[in-house]
């Protein structure tokens, strides 16, 4: 019976991966039968251009979300565990929130969020087949985090090679340099702070004989890292002194620090690659004549006080400014009347006609940012399979860093 979530996951994975690669679309009925009904009741269904798929393939119903919720409810009631009984619903919500966050920051499309939510309902808790289970889930239905991390880690080498190839072919030498060089000093500083915080806390517990549970220790170390980062120069100095002294006590101490530095550097490269893809590969500037229904804009076109304006500020940049300033209103700027914007539904025929009218009347320059889709459903499917058969790759890397 434990194989049933895997079987449903295989069906969802093959269907969504195929349609995503072939057309760039993911059909809601391939992950749930209830979600399309909700769309039909509230009139959210939209007729668009025909896709190069057989109609019978588009209409295949796969109740994966519903099965996950019912399956874990049955298992939980049978075992007398309320946590397991609600884990299907909880996992679905956790996956959906993670997916919507990534959609909101422009990392992927809304269909990818639905796919992650479906896999999360099928695998809200670590299965018995998973060999590497991280301790920081504390028995809660947070395994969707593992599915997401595995999805990212598994495709990282391919994304990196793809980005390097694009940069070389198009001559993006500065961007290629930024991927590997920019913010490297900050990575080294962060490694010093993490190492110093963890080492100092471990030594304090060893000397005093203090024993706290894992969660409290993690929080204390996190607090120490934040303090070291707050007082940056002092944190750097203390980090260097801690590293030097611990290495003096035992030369082998330098090994976990170098492993930590390597993993953080790879994470920096990953973030840089994603940013490069988002700016140079997954977005293009086109004329209004090239816009099609369902295309997703990479900017906001709006009308305010009788004037037409456009905003090309990235959500990630807006989020960064909001965090620095503490002003959350930056996340939701006031535009007045929005004519067209980056939405999950994409452009409608009416919006395209309105943009054409504005261009013809000379109120808007004939150049628009259009996002290009990149099939991510196959990566999520791979992440699901790794999570089922292997476990958490991120925690496995953590163990390797610690030399375990």
HELIX and SHEET records of a PDB file:
HELIX    1   1 UNK A    3  UNK A   23  1                                  21    
HELIX    2   2 UNK A   28  UNK A   30  5                                   3    
HELIX    3   3 UNK A   34  UNK A   41  1                                   8    
HELIX    4   4 UNK A   55  UNK A   58  1                                   4    
HELIX    5   5 UNK A   64  UNK A   79  1                                  16    
HELIX    6   6 UNK A   82  UNK A  104  1                                  23    
HELIX    7   7 UNK A  110  UNK A  122  1                                  13    
HELIX    8   8 UNK A  135  UNK A  137  5                                   3    
HELIX    9   9 UNK A  144  UNK A  170  1                                  27    
HELIX   10  10 UNK A  173  UNK A  181  1                                   9    
HELIX   11  11 UNK A  184  UNK A  208  1                                  25    
HELIX   12  12 UNK A  214  UNK A  230  1                                  17    
HELIX   13  13 UNK A  232  UNK A  249  1                                  18    
HELIX   14  14 UNK A  253  UNK A  276  1                                  24    
HELIX   15  15 UNK A  277  UNK A  281  3                                   5    
HELIX   16  16 UNK A  288  UNK A  290  5                                   3    
HELIX   17  17 UNK A  315  UNK A  325  1                                  11    
HELIX   18  18 UNK A  328  UNK A  332  5                                   5    
HELIX   19  19 UNK A  349  UNK A  360  1                                  12    
HELIX   20  20 UNK A  377  UNK A  389  1                                  13    
HELIX   21  21 UNK A  393  UNK A  401  1                                   9    
SHEET    1   A 3 UNK A 283  UNK A 286  0                                        
SHEET    2   A 3 UNK A 368  UNK A 371 -1                                        
SHEET    3   A 3 UNK A 296  UNK A 297 -1                                        
SHEET    1   B 3 UNK A 307  UNK A 311  0                                        
SHEET    2   B 3 UNK A 300  UNK A 304 -1                                        
SHEET    3   B 3 UNK A 337  UNK A 340 -1                                        
END                                                                             
